[in-house]
């Protein structure tokens, strides 16, 4: 199945059909939502999107803010299970396409690239999750899973080329067609914290 077909099945095509100004809606089960959200397929609408021992909650009936999608990300992956576990696991060349109205904002971007993107096909209602790579249940805020109340992801990428409004990069882990919400510079002097530790992960890796 092509990326366009995979996205089109859920009301979003792979070209430019996502509105550049979008209100972020809570993921409600399809049975309670006669009109699926305009942002595309949400895993909360898919019964297979929840694993054994995971816990979902009812999201607030109203959202608090909106975002502007500034572009779209093109990657080789159209299925969640095909995505790399993290950006460092893949050397696949991906494209970041910027909407024309933001073209001038790319001035100087060739020296830095730190994209933030909206994981529009992730669940938003899970509070306890069982990641497939770990098999242990943990709270959403203790994980880097894309399933979270506001599924924002970030990555430090390697910029390979710029052609007009298209950035060729390495270091992404998202599905094809993922909306882009921002690009920021990465400052190693302030952003890098080499001694940062995720306690449960460090304990897991330590020899018994």
N, C-alpha and C positions, 0 to 999 in steps of 0.2 A: 504494500500500500504506500502510495506517495505521501509526502508531508501534507500536500494540499488536500488529499482525500481524507487523511486522518483527522485534520483539523476541521474540514468541511462537514464531517459527520456530526460535529457538535456545534455547528452554527458559526464557525470562524474559518475563513479561508486563509491560505498561507501567503496571500499577497499583502494588501494594505487595508483590509476590511475592519481591523480593530480601530475604534475611534481614538484619535490622539488625545482627546479629553474624555476621561472615563471616570465614572463613579464606581468605587469598589464596593460590590455588594456582598453580603454574607452568603455563605454556601448553605442553602436549604435543600432538604431532600426533594427529589423530583416530584414525589407524590404530593408535596405540599406547595409546590411552586408551578403554577400552570404555564408560566413563561420562563424558560431557562435564562439565567443571567446572560447579558450580551457579551461578557468577557470570555465566553467559550466554556469548554467542558470543565467541570469541577469534580474532583474525585469523590466528593460527598454524595454525588448523584450516582455513583457506581457502587453497588453492594460489595463487589470484590475488592474495593479500595481500603477496607478495614481488615486488619489481621486479628487472629485470636488473641485475647487478653488486652486489646487496645480499647480505649474508652473515648467516646465522642460526647460532646455536650451540645445543648441548644445555643446557637449564637444569638447575639442581640438582634432584635427585630429591625433596628435602624443602624446605619453606618454613620461614622463620624466625619469622614473626609473624602476627598477625591484626589486622584493623581492625574498628571498628564503623561501619557505614553509618548516618549520622544523618538521612538524607533522600534525596531524589531531585530531579533537575533536569529541568524540562520545557522543551524548545526546539522550534523549527520543523523541525529537521533530523533525518531518519531514515537518511540515507546519508552515508558518510564524505566523498564527493566534493562534497556540498552544503554542508558546514560551512565557515564563513569560515576563512581562513588564520590569522587571529589575532583576538582579541576586539575589537580596534579597527576591524575591517573591517565590522562589522554594528551596526545600531541596532535589531535585533529585540528585542522584549520577551520575556523568558524568566521562568519561575517557578522558585523554589527552595522545595520543599516539605519541611518539617521534621517528623520523626517526633514524635508526641505526647509521648513520654517526655523529649524535649529542649526542650519548649516554654519552660520557665523560663529556659533558657540564652539565649533571644533578648532578654532584658531589656537595653535600651540599644543594641541592634544597629542601631537606626534612624540612628545617627550614623556607622556604618562598616560596610563589607562587603568581605570579601576571601575568597571561597570557594575551597576546595581540593576537587577532585573526582577520582574514580577512573575513568580511561578504560578501562572494562571490556571494550571490544571492540577494543582495540589489541593488536598483537603484543607479545610480551615477550622474544623470543629474538633480535632483530636487534642486531648490533654494528656493522655498516656499512650505511648507508642512502643511498638516492638520492631525496631529496625531489622531488616532482613540480614544485614551484615553482622549483627551482634546477637540477636535472638533474646535480648533481655529487655524487660519493660522499664521505661524511664519517662519522666515528665518531658513534655515538649520543649520547655525552656532549658533543659539540660542536653538537648540534642541539636544537631545541625540539619535535621530533616527538613525538606521543603514544606511538609505539612505543618502549618502553624497559623494562628489567627490572621496575621498579615504576612503572606508568603514572599517576603523579600529576600533575595539572595545577592551575594556579592562575590567578586572574584578579582584577583590581581592577574591580569593577562599580559602576555607578551605580544606587543604590536608588531606585526610583520610588514604591513603595507597600508597605505591610505589612497583610495581612488575616489575623489570627489567626496561623497557623503558615506562611503562604505569603508569600514575598518576591517582589515584582515587580522585576526588574532588567534592565539593559541592559549588555552587555559580556561575553557568554559565547560560546564557540565549540565546544561539545560536542554530541554526539548526544542526542536525546530519550531520557529514561530513565536518564541517567548517574547513578550513585550519588554522593552527597555525603559527604565524609568529614570536613570541618571548615569553619568560618567564623572568620576572624580579622580584626582591625582592620588597616587599612593606615595606617602612620604615615609621612607624606611626609618628616618630619624625619630618620628613620632608614632608611626603605625606599627612598627615591628616591636614585639615583646617576646624575645627569645625564651624567657624563663616562664612564660605563661603555661599553666597546667590545667587540664580538665581532669579533676580528681578521679572520677570513676574510670576514665579511659586509661589513666596512668596506672591505676591499681590492676586493671585488666591485663596490661602488658607486662607487669612485674612478675618475675618468677615466684612460684609458691615456695 
